[in-house]
Amino acid sequence: MSAVTPKDDGQGSNPAESYLTVKELAERLKLSTWSVKRKMLDGTFQQDVHWFSRPGIRPRFKWSAIVEWLEQPRPKEQIPMARGYYLGK
């Protein structure tokens, strides 16, 4: 019998593809790498939620957490602030 390798559907179903580098995430979101890094710095992408880093390894993004962030509705009565929180009611 031959081993069956799961096919990547682009949605992170393949465990090997569920963690992405900055460059890979930027390509999937059609952003520049600088835009991804800026979202890390301003708190939009939160460490240990959206991205993870271990000593000797550059940041890796969990695709399922990024998809959840993309799909969550933005509150209409609140003003988004740079650190990832909202000002208002």
C-alpha positions in Angstrom: 0.0 0.0 0.0 1.1 3.5 -0.7 0.9 6.4 1.7 -1.8 8.9 1.0 -0.8 12.5 1.4 -3.6 15.0 2.1 -4.1 17.5 -0.6 -3.9 21.2 0.4 -7.1 23.0 -0.5 -5.6 26.4 0.3 -7.7 26.6 3.5 -5.2 25.0 5.9 -6.7 21.5 6.0 -3.2 20.0 5.4 -1.4 20.2 8.8 1.9 21.0 7.1 0.3 24.0 5.5 -1.6 25.3 8.6 1.3 27.5 9.8 2.6 30.1 7.4 5.6 32.4 7.2 5.2 36.2 6.9 5.8 35.9 3.1 3.3 33.0 2.7 0.6 34.8 4.6 1.2 38.0 2.7 0.8 36.1 -0.6 -2.5 34.5 0.6 -4.0 37.8 1.8 -2.6 39.7 -1.2 -0.7 42.1 1.1 2.9 43.2 1.2 5.1 41.6 3.8 5.4 45.0 5.4 1.6 45.2 5.9 1.7 41.8 7.7 4.5 42.9 9.9 2.7 46.2 10.7 -0.4 44.3 11.7 1.9 42.3 14.1 3.3 45.5 15.6 0.0 47.3 16.0 -1.6 44.3 17.7 -4.1 43.4 14.9 -2.4 40.0 14.7 -1.8 39.0 18.3 1.0 36.8 19.5 -0.1 33.4 20.8 -3.4 33.9 19.0 -2.6 34.6 15.4 1.1 34.1 15.3 3.7 32.1 17.2 7.4 32.2 17.6 10.0 29.9 19.2 13.7 30.6 19.8 15.5 30.2 16.5 12.3 30.2 14.4 10.8 33.2 12.7 7.1 34.0 13.3 4.5 31.5 12.0 0.9 32.3 11.5 -1.9 29.9 12.3 -4.1 30.0 9.2 -7.3 29.0 11.0 -6.9 32.0 13.4 -6.3 34.3 10.4 -9.5 33.0 8.7 -11.5 33.6 12.0 -10.1 37.1 12.2 -11.1 37.8 8.6 -14.6 36.5 9.0 -15.5 38.1 12.3 -17.9 41.0 11.9 -16.6 44.4 12.9 -18.7 46.3 15.4 -20.4 49.3 13.8 -20.7 51.6 16.8 -17.0 51.3 17.8 -13.9 52.9 16.4 -11.0 50.4 15.8 -7.8 51.5 17.6 -4.2 50.7 16.6 -3.6 48.1 19.4 -6.5 45.9 18.3 -9.1 47.2 20.7 -12.2 49.3 20.0 -13.1 52.7 21.4 -16.8 53.5 22.1 -19.9 51.6 23.3 
